[in-house]
Amino acid sequence: MVKPVHAVILAAALTLGAAPGLRAAEPAGLWGLLSQLQTKTYIDLTHAFGPGIPHWPGFDDERRTTLYSYDGARASKGAGFLAHEYCHVGQWGTHVDPPAHFVKGLRTIEDIGVKEMILPLVVFDVSAAAAADPDYQITMDDVRAWESRHGPVPDGAFAAMRTDWSKRWPDPVAMRNADASGTAHYPGWSREVLTYLYEERSITASGHETTDTDPGVATSRNDYSLEAYILSRDRYQIELLANLDRVPEAGAIAVVTFPKPSQGSGFPARVFAILP
């Protein structure tokens, strides 16, 4: 059962209540909590998107048209303003994949509740391993090492795999990292880790910096079984995250937001972290 918001709010409230020097005149309740959160550091985990960015090779590039401009073009009575028309696939830039993206009958974007958007952030740093081996897949040893330092992965967490692959953004060639035969080489999740996180630790969602859940050598042979596993669990994921090198392994809050298209199969997301 997903119940991360209650745990986060309770923990924050207890921390605030125990904080030395907290003035009685400070706002109480949720506004008091908000005033404390506003003093924290916020890290944007989202790439800006536009034409030419890295994307899954089966999708067309974004097309962007200026419909109205400041000089009054197409605006009535010369009242100029700027408005663009965007044409891109739902899986564009930093984006959400809802369960229905792979599994007919499961939840679309509009079915994902807002309580699934404020979550404890867990970051598994495998960037050194990925630098040594671009085909690296996260292992249970990586997860056990994290839990030895921070305790069990919390129920309802957003689990992110840090590979530092986002530092290759926005170069599509560097992101894909293909060899002479066309096989892509970028890191990915592993089935043993995903099974553990979703089935034993009951995380709400997961995310990564690459274009796919599965490693490049798998997607090059049209194998997307790891992404299919996550979405078949009726959970969502975020792809093409940024700035995971700027957040701690544990203790931060992830805010994962995206628009609400009716029966949407994917859409650009805005994800950020609130640091402890």
C-alpha positions in Angstrom: 0.0 0.0 0.0 1.4 3.4 -0.9 1.5 5.8 2.0 4.6 8.0 1.6 3.0 11.4 2.1 1.8 10.6 5.6 5.2 9.3 6.6 7.0 12.4 5.1 4.6 14.9 6.7 4.7 13.1 10.1 8.5 13.0 10.1 8.8 16.6 9.1 6.3 17.7 11.8 8.1 15.7 14.5 11.4 17.3 13.4 9.9 20.8 13.5 8.3 20.2 16.8 11.6 19.1 18.3 13.7 21.8 16.7 15.5 24.0 19.3 14.7 27.7 19.2 11.4 27.3 17.2 9.6 30.5 18.0 6.0 30.2 19.2 5.0 33.1 16.9 5.9 31.0 13.8 2.9 29.7 11.8 1.5 26.4 13.0 0.2 23.5 10.9 0.8 23.0 7.2 1.8 26.7 6.7 4.4 26.3 9.4 5.7 23.2 7.7 5.8 25.1 4.3 7.7 28.0 5.9 10.3 25.5 7.0 10.5 23.7 3.6 11.0 27.1 1.9 14.3 27.4 3.8 15.6 24.2 2.3 17.7 23.7 -0.9 15.7 22.7 -4.0 17.4 20.8 -6.9 15.7 20.5 -10.3 16.1 17.0 -11.6 14.6 17.9 -15.0 16.1 18.6 -18.4 14.7 21.4 -20.4 13.3 19.9 -23.6 13.3 21.2 -27.2 14.0 20.1 -30.8 17.1 17.9 -31.2 17.3 16.5 -27.7 18.2 12.8 -27.1 15.2 10.5 -27.4 14.2 6.9 -28.2 15.2 6.4 -31.9 11.7 5.3 -32.9 10.2 8.7 -32.2 10.3 11.8 -34.4 11.9 15.0 -33.3 9.9 17.8 -31.7 8.4 20.4 -34.0 7.7 23.8 -32.5 5.8 26.6 -34.2 5.3 30.2 -33.1 1.6 30.9 -33.5 1.6 34.4 -32.0 4.5 36.8 -31.4 5.1 40.0 -29.5 5.0 42.1 -32.7 1.3 41.3 -33.1 1.5 38.7 -35.8 -1.8 36.8 -35.9 -3.0 38.7 -32.8 -6.2 40.7 -33.0 -5.9 44.5 -33.1 -2.1 44.3 -32.7 -2.2 43.0 -29.1 1.0 41.0 -29.3 1.8 38.0 -27.1 4.0 34.9 -27.4 2.4 31.5 -27.9 3.9 28.3 -29.3 2.4 25.1 -30.6 4.4 22.0 -29.5 4.3 18.7 -31.4 6.2 15.9 -29.7 5.6 12.4 -28.5 4.5 11.9 -24.8 7.8 10.3 -24.0 9.8 13.5 -24.5 12.6 14.9 -22.4 12.4 14.1 -18.7 9.1 12.3 -18.8 6.7 10.0 -17.0 5.8 6.5 -18.2 2.4 5.4 -16.7 1.5 1.7 -16.5 -0.7 1.9 -19.6 2.4 2.9 -21.7 3.1 -0.9 -21.9 0.1 -2.6 -20.4 -3.4 -2.3 -21.8 -6.0 -1.7 -19.1 -3.7 -0.4 -16.5 -3.5 3.2 -15.3 -3.0 6.1 -17.6 -1.5 9.4 -16.4 -4.8 10.8 -15.2 -5.1 7.8 -12.8 -1.9 8.5 -11.0 -2.9 10.2 -7.7 -1.2 13.2 -6.3 -0.2 11.4 -3.2 2.1 9.4 -5.4 4.0 12.5 -6.3 5.6 13.5 -3.0 7.9 10.7 -2.0 11.1 9.9 0.0 14.0 10.1 -2.4 16.4 7.2 -2.5 19.5 7.5 -4.8 21.6 4.5 -5.7 24.9 5.9 -6.9 26.5 3.5 -9.4 28.2 6.3 -11.4 31.7 4.9 -10.8 30.7 1.5 -12.0 29.0 2.9 -15.0 32.1 5.0 -15.9 34.2 1.8 -15.8 31.6 -0.3 -17.7 28.9 1.5 -19.8 26.9 -1.7 -19.9 26.7 -1.8 -16.1 23.5 -3.0 -14.4 22.8 -2.2 -10.8 23.2 -5.2 -8.5 21.8 -6.3 -5.1 25.3 -5.6 -3.7 24.7 -1.9 -4.6 21.3 -1.9 -2.8 22.7 -3.8 0.2 25.5 -1.3 0.5 23.0 1.5 0.5 20.9 -0.1 3.2 23.9 -0.8 5.3 24.5 3.0 5.4 21.0 4.2 5.6 18.7 1.4 6.7 15.9 -0.3 4.7 14.6 1.5 1.6 11.5 3.3 2.9 8.0 2.2 1.9 6.6 4.3 -0.9 10.0 5.7 -2.0 11.0 7.1 -5.3 14.1 5.1 -6.2 16.6 6.8 -8.6 19.6 5.2 -10.1 22.5 7.7 -10.5 24.9 6.8 -13.4 25.9 10.4 -14.3 24.8 9.6 -17.8 22.9 12.9 -17.8 26.2 14.7 -18.0 26.2 13.6 -21.6 23.1 15.6 -22.2 22.1 17.0 -24.7 24.4 15.1 -27.1 22.3 12.2 -28.6 25.4 10.4 -29.9 27.0 10.4 -26.5 23.8 9.4 -24.7 23.3 6.4 -27.0 27.0 5.5 -27.1 26.7 3.1 -30.0 29.5 1.0 -31.3 30.4 0.4 -34.9 27.7 -2.3 -35.3 25.0 0.1 -34.0 24.7 -1.6 -30.5 24.0 1.0 -27.8 26.1 0.9 -24.6 24.5 2.7 -21.6 23.7 1.4 -18.1 20.4 0.1 -16.8 18.5 -1.5 -14.0 18.5 -5.2 -13.3 15.5 -7.5 -12.7 16.8 -8.7 -9.3 17.0 -5.1 -8.0 13.6 -4.0 -9.4 11.9 -7.1 -8.0 13.4 -6.4 -4.6 12.5 -2.7 -4.6 8.9 -3.1 -5.9 7.9 -6.4 -4.2 9.9 -6.4 -1.0 10.4 -2.7 -0.3 7.1 -1.5 -1.9 8.5 1.6 -3.6 6.1 3.8 -5.5 8.2 4.6 -8.5 11.7 4.6 -10.0 13.7 6.7 -12.3 17.0 7.0 -14.2 19.2 9.3 -16.3 19.2 7.2 -19.5 16.6 7.0 -22.2 15.5 3.5 -21.1 15.1 1.3 -18.0 16.9 -1.5 -19.7 20.6 -1.3 -20.6 21.5 -0.3 -24.2 22.7 -3.7 -25.2 19.2 -5.0 -24.4 17.2 -2.3 -26.1 19.4 -2.7 -29.2 17.9 -6.1 -29.6 14.4 -4.8 -28.8 14.4 -6.1 -25.2 12.4 -3.8 -22.9 11.5 -6.5 -20.3 12.6 -4.4 -17.3 10.4 -1.5 -18.2 7.6 -3.9 -18.9 8.1 -5.4 -15.4 7.8 -2.0 -13.7 4.7 -0.9 -15.6 3.1 -4.3 -15.2 3.3 -3.7 -11.4 0.9 -0.8 -12.0 3.7 1.6 -11.0 5.1 4.5 -13.0 8.7 5.6 -13.8 10.6 8.7 -14.8 13.2 8.6 -17.6 16.0 11.1 -18.4 16.5 12.5 -14.9 19.1 15.2 -14.3 21.4 16.4 -11.5 21.3 13.3 -9.4 24.9 14.1 -8.5 23.6 17.1 -6.5 21.3 15.3 -4.1 22.1 13.0 -1.2 21.7 9.2 -1.3 19.0 9.5 1.5 17.0 12.0 3.4 15.6 14.2 0.6 12.1 14.4 -0.7 11.2 13.9 -4.4 8.4 15.9 -5.9 7.4 14.3 -9.1 4.9 16.2 -11.2 3.4 16.1 -14.7 0.3 17.3 -16.6 -2.9 15.3 -16.7 -3.9 14.5 -20.3 -7.0 12.3 -20.4 -6.0 8.7 -21.0 -2.4 9.9 -21.5 0.3 7.3 -22.2 3.2 9.6 -21.3 4.2 13.2 -21.0 7.1 15.5 -20.1 7.5 15.7 -16.3 8.9 18.3 -13.8 10.8 16.6 -11.0 12.7 18.2 -8.2 14.2 17.3 -4.8 13.9 19.1 -1.5 17.2 18.5 0.4 17.4 17.8 4.1 
